[in-house]
């Protein structure tokens, strides 16, 4: 996977991650950006405001991912290591 990420960066004219830590950070930022994109689309389609993001599964135990998600989405991030989630309206 690190080689694929580096190749994708190069093909887009970006410098590839220089260290394993840089690679991990690029993965986490990519995930958080995808969460934001999906969140914005959900809000647009449902015409409602979503106040918080629930992170479930293994990612919920990754504090940097949860913080990046909160920062990039501009919302509170609620981690839960439960495999299932229940949304209430």
HELIX and SHEET records of a PDB file:
HELIX    1   1 UNK A    2  UNK A   11  1                                  10    
HELIX    2   2 UNK A   20  UNK A   46  1                                  27    
HELIX    3   3 UNK A   57  UNK A   61  5                                   5    
HELIX    4   4 UNK A   63  UNK A   73  1                                  11    
SHEET    1   A 2 UNK A  52  UNK A  56  0                                        
SHEET    2   A 2 UNK A  76  UNK A  80  1                                        
END                                                                             
